[in-house]
Amino acid sequence: MKVLRSKLFLLLLSFLLTIVFSFIFQLWVIVDGDYIYYGFPAQWFHLYGDKYNVKILGLLFNLSFYFLILRWLFKPINKQGQVKKG
């Protein structure tokens, strides 16, 4: 159950990072005429005037990218907090 909670936490945190890096920090914003593309590392949100388009594959790629990065970063922290049984 603890593993499920930690993966759910990492997934929610990766979703938050996807939103933050796309809209708040505005990394990798591309403006092409009236089109504006948001997202880092993949553009997943496209804006044209008052119309918008969400690219699901780009969103899934960003979620998995941040999930793997966070899992890689938190792995040493989790190993230090574990107590050896034996």
N, C-alpha and C positions, 0 to 999 in steps of 0.2 A: 504494500500500500504506500510505503514511503517513496518507492521508486516512481509510482504513478503520480504522486503529488509533486515530486521534484521535476518530472517531465512536463507536467501541466504548468508548473511555475515557469519553467524555461520557455515553454510555448507562449504563454502570456507575455513574458518579458520580451521575447523576440517579436511578437506582434506590436508591442509598445515601441520597441526600437525601430521597427519598420516605419511606423507612423512618425516618430520623432525625427528620424533621419530624412524622411521624405518631405515633411511639411514644415517642421520647426527650424531645423538646421539648413534645410534646402540644399543638401548635397546633390550634385549632379543634376541640376535643373536644366533642361534644354528648352530653349525658346526658338520655335521655327515658325516665323510669321505670327499667325493668330493661335497656333497650337503651343501648349506648354506641357512638357512631359516631366513628371515627378517620379522619384525613386532612386534608391541606391542599394545595391549595385545594379539592379535591373529596373528599368522604367516600368511601373505598373499602373500609374494613374495618369490619364491624359485629359487635358482640359482644353475646350474650344469654346470660348465665349461663356455662355451659360450652360453648355452641354459638357458632360463628362463621360469617360469610358474607363472601366477598370479591367485591366488585363490579368486574368486569373493565374496564368503561368508565371508571369513576372512577380505577382504577389506571393505565390507558393515558393518560388525560388528565393525571394528575399527572406521569407519566414524560415525556410530550411537553412539558409546561409547564416542568419543570426542565431538560430537554434544550435547549429554545429559550433559556431564560435563560442557561444556561451557555455555549451557543454564542455568544450575544450578548456575554457578558462576556469570553470568551477570544478573540474575533475581533481586537480591537486588540492583544492580546499577541502573537498569531501574526503579525500584519503587521509589528510592530516587530522580530521575530526573523528575518525573511526578509532575505536578501541579494539585491540586484538583480543580475541577470545581463545583460550586454550589452556 
